[in-house]
């Protein structure tokens, strides 16, 4: 049995809360990205909606408590943060509001991933001590 499988079965309440928060923030970024590029403030033919594909690929790992996915996602989220900052400062109207929402979601997702990783590593040290 792998470490991820055993820890997923015995996930404590803090780990479950951080997982739920990370899933909610990731889902929010996916919905925001698709809605933004297809309906709310489209910037072209809609192909920019594909930018959420890496987030969709992360969902399975988040659901399975894969520590590697949380680590990878905590780095990936900064691309979405950068897009939000650039678009919040260069665009106006609805696009600017959506960019600010993207910034908030990315910061929340980074915090949730970071707390999840720290908590899981702390729990691993306690179990091995």
N, C-alpha and C positions, 0 to 999 in steps of 0.2 A: 504494500500500500504506500503511495507517495505521501509526502508531507502535506501537499495541498489537499489531497482527498481526506486525510485524517483531520486536518484543521477545519475543513468545510463542514464535516459532520458535527464537530464539537465547537462551532462558532459561538463565541460569547456575545452578550448583548451589544457591547461597544463595536465589535467587528461587524455585527449585523446592521447596526445603525450606519456605520461608515459605508458599508456595501450599498445599503439602500440609498444613501445620499449620493454616492458616486453613480449609481444606476440612474437616479432621477436627473442629475446634472448632465450625464451623457445623453440620456433620452431627450432632455430639453435642448441640448445643442444640436442633436440630430433633427428634431422637429423644427427648431429655429432655422437651421441651415437650409433645409428643404423648402420650408414655407417662404423664407426670405428670397431665395433665388427663383422660385417658381410662381409665387403669387403676390407677396406683400410688396416687394420692391425689386423686381427682376432687373438684372443688369445685362441681359443678353438672351441667348437661346435657351437658357436653363441648364446648360452643361456644368455651370459652377455648382449646381446642387450635388454633383459627384464628390465635392470636397468632404462630405460627411461619411463617405465610405469607410475610411479608417476607423471612425468612431463606431460604426455598425459592426465592424470586425472585432472590436474590443468587447462587445456585449457578452459573448459566450464566456470569455475569460473572467469578466467581472462576476457573472452569475456563478461560476465554479470556484470563486475565491482564489484565482491564480495570481500569486504574488508578482510574478513576472509581468502580467498584464497591467497591474496597478502601477508598477514601476515604469513601464513603457508609456502608459497613458499620461503619467505625470510629466513626462517630457514632451509628448505629442501635443498636449493641450496648449503649449506656448505658441504653436503656429496659429491656432484659432484666436488666442489672446492678441497676437500681433496683428492679425487681420482686423479684429475688432477695434484696436487702437487706431490703426491707419484709417479705417473707414469712418470711425467716430470723429476724427479730426479733419477729414477731407470731404465728407459728404454732409448733406443737410436733410432735414425732414424725417420721413419714416426710416430711411436707411441709417441715419444717425442714431435714432432711438433703438433700432434693432442691433446696431453695433454696440451700444452701451449694454444692452441685454446680453449680448455675446460675451462681453468682458466680464460681467457679473457671473455668468454661468461658468466661464473658464476658471475664474478665481475660486468659485465654490468647488468645482471639480478637482482642482489642484489641491485645495485644502483637504477634501475628503480622501483623495488618494494618499496624500502625505500622512494623514492621521491613520489611515488603514495600514499602511506599510509600517509605520512606527509601532502601532499597537501589535501587529502580527509578529514583528521581530522581538518586541519585548516579551510577548507570550512565549515565543520559542526559547528565549533565554531562560525564562522562569521554569519551563518544562525540562530543560536540559540541565538545570542547576541542581 
